[in-house]
């Protein structure tokens, strides 16, 4: 056979195909929440490069050499800083790019890696949230009405505070995840691929029961949207944020969903006399050092020692 007649794949097309396959492999096997986060992070990188899509952005990055690729990511980090993005957001997006290149190296596509370092992130400054009294004021505000939306809001507040659930964990719940008979709820935790069952305290169970009585037991999302746009559909993370924010404003507070998780964890440390191991099971933090920050902020342990040192000087 005359090899001169065999069409050869142009190098740019081959590189594009490899980049697309890399991105597909990188995103494969992720749970829905992680997948959405990685896509958003890579989309921001694509926007910075002004590439047509994420596959093209990956091709552009991989086509550079070791030094040029790292210089490109370094410039991307500087751009994110100029946009006043939070250090945690910058570091998460850098991690996505690094992980993509790490996979490319594993697959033999490049012999180098991205070595651009993260920004130094500040420790949690406010881990107390609205506190016990603030939570009670929110519940009273939601309880001033008896309509279906109010019942939904009270159940949402209970889950955020009593079980220290994250916003994404709450909105992802379906009817099938709640078992009132056994008094439990099954959630897909942050960074997990399998659901875990959590026990429902009686007040939380009662709030959920009241909401489900009003909602009905048909399958589907546990929490529904009551706004005209998307009415009857799943309550979104943004929608939940607005629910908590607006209730807070009516109660004279500045509150966000994660603040209720903070309040629950701080309350747990108070009630267990700082039993970090027990509270780690409750909060589901993988890194116990985070709870040390909560505990220090709760009791101001550093401040107590500083006062002792100053008094002894």
Secondary structure as UniProt FT lines:
FT   HELIX           3..5
FT   HELIX           11..27
FT   TURN            28..29
FT   HELIX           32..49
FT   HELIX           54..63
FT   HELIX           66..82
FT   TURN            83..84
FT   HELIX           87..106
FT   TURN            107..108
FT   TURN            129..130
FT   HELIX           131..142
FT   TURN            143..144
FT   HELIX           148..162
FT   HELIX           167..171
FT   HELIX           175..177
FT   STRAND          178..179
FT   TURN            180..183
FT   STRAND          184..187
FT   TURN            190..191
FT   STRAND          196..199
FT   HELIX           202..215
FT   TURN            229..232
FT   HELIX           237..250
FT   TURN            251..252
FT   HELIX           257..271
FT   TURN            272..273
FT   HELIX           276..283
FT   HELIX           288..299
FT   HELIX           301..312
//
